[in-house]
Amino acid sequence: MKLRPGVFLAEVEYGTALLHEERGEYWNLNPTGALILETVLAGGTLDEAARALADEYAVDLNSAARDVEELLDELCSAGLVEQ
């Protein structure tokens, strides 16, 4: 998974911000969302992102997997990331 052209990532005080330069829109991700996105942008699988989330925040793996899928579907639909 990668950022779409024209989308930029910036670390902010409370997580990560994504800027879609062309549309002038931005999205803030909290630390859990940032961890998911950083994992998959670094080449990690969805399962690896879920495991990282479960390990870091002491949530069960099934809940983490649902959160990963939900967030990435939302980011894809918003035109911020692509496969």
Beta strands, then each sheet from edge to edge (+ up, - down):
strand 1: 2-3
strand 2: 7-12
strand 3: 15-20
strand 4: 25-29
strand 5: 81-82
sheet 1: 1+ 5-
sheet 2: 2+ 3- 4+
end
